[in-house]
């Protein structure tokens, strides 16, 4: 009975600790421009601008597949598991990575990339917004100010190609 308890405890701790630190970049944390990450290799010839993607998506209001190019405003510093992209109006949207693939945590803000995946509308819970704020290194005070869920555009990328800083 005691062995089962310790096994469950150790397994639980391992799962919790891996949640914020998992990095599936083949063990390399160095940034390689031109390298693709994710299960889908990005076809840059099918890319549209960020503004074209946003305009098309906002008119349709349904989930849509895109390849677009944009600089990264923010990169998850714990695991490289999401990035934020800035729209022309100063608002941002989050790009999450399908099946939790990651990019190097040392990817610098401002690095341009091609993103392939799907845009969708989503309600993001307070708990998840706080988790993302923690990943972004926000202060405890900033995190505690998050008290309402957000309905916003999201993007799930299944492929990213880093191109330039």
N, C-alpha and C positions, 0 to 999 in steps of 0.2 A: 504494500500500500504506500509506504514512504517513497519507494523508487518511482512509482507512478506520479506522485505529487511533485517530486523534484524534476522529473522529466517534463511534466506539464509546465512547471514554473520556468524552467530553462527555455523551453520552446516558446512560451509566451514572451519572455524577455528578448529572445532573439528576434522574434517577429516585430516587436515594438521598436527595437533599436534599428532594424533594417529599414523601417518605414521612411524615416527621414534621411537616410544616408545611402540608399541603394543607388548604385551607379552602373549602368549597363553600357559603358563606352569602351568595352573590351579592355578594361584595366588602364586605359590611357586617359589622363586628364588634361593633356596638352591639346590646345586648339589647333586643328588643321584646317586652314581655309581650303575650300574646294571639296572637302569630305562630306559625304552624306551620312545622315544618322536616321535610324528608324527602319521599319520593315519595308517601306516603299522607296525606291530610288526616284528622286525628283526629276521630272522632265522639264527643265527650265524653258524650253521652247514654247511651252503651253502657258507660260506665266502671264498674269495681268498685273497692273499696278494695284497698290493697296486701295487707292480711291475707286478704281473700277470694280474691285471685288466688293467693297463696301456699298457702292451704289447699286450693283446688281442684287446683292443680298437683301438690302433694305427694301427694294421694290417687291421682291418675291415673297419674303417673310417665311419661306419654307427652307428646310435644310438643303444646302447646296455644296457641291464639290468645287474646290478652287486650287490653283497654284498661284501664289502671289509672292512678291518680293517686298521686304521691308526691313528697316533697322530694328534691333531689339532695344526697348527702353529699359527693361529690367529682366534679369535672369535669376531663377531660383538659386540662391547661394548654397543651399544644403545639398542638393542632388542634381541640379541642372534639369529638373523635371517639368518646368514650365517657363514661359517667357511672357512678358507684356509688350504689346505693340501700341504705339501712340497713333491715334487718328488725327486728322487735320485740325479738328476742333479742340484738341488738347485732352479729350477723353482717351481712355485706354481700353483694350480688351485683352483677355488672357488666351494664350495658345497653350493648351495642354497636350501631352504626348500620348498617343494611342498605345495601349499595352505597357505604359510606364517606361518607354525607352527614354534615354537621357542624352543630353549634350554635355560637353565638359563644363564643370562648374567655373572654370577660369575663362569662359567665353565673356568677352568684355561687352559692356553696355555700348550700344552704337554699332555693333557688328551687324552687317547686313546678311540676310539669308533668304533663300527661297523656301516657302512653306507649302506643302501639299496636304490636303485633308478636307474637312467639311466644316462649314460655318453653320451655326444653329443658335436658337434662342434658348436661354436656360435661366432658371431661378437658382441662385447660389445661396445656400444657407449661411446663417451667421457663423455657425461652427466652422464651415469650410472657408469662409472669408477670413476668419481669425487665423486659421491654419496657414493660409497663403500669406497673411501679413507677418506671421511668425517666421515663415520660410524666407520672407523678404528682409528680415532683420529689423522689423518695426519695433518701436518701444512698447512696453507693457501698457502705457497710457494710450498710445495710438490703437493698440489692439482692443482695449476695453471700450473705446468709442464706437466700435462696430456693434451695432445693436439691431440692425434690420437686414433682412435678406435683400439681394439685388436681382432684378430681372434684367439680363443683359445678353448681348451677343457673345458667344464663345466660339472657339475654333479648336477642333481636335485634329492635330497634325499626325499623319502616319509617315511623313518623311520631311526632312529638313536638310538643305545643303547650305553650309556656311560659305559666303563668298568674299566678303571684304570687311575691313575695319575702317 
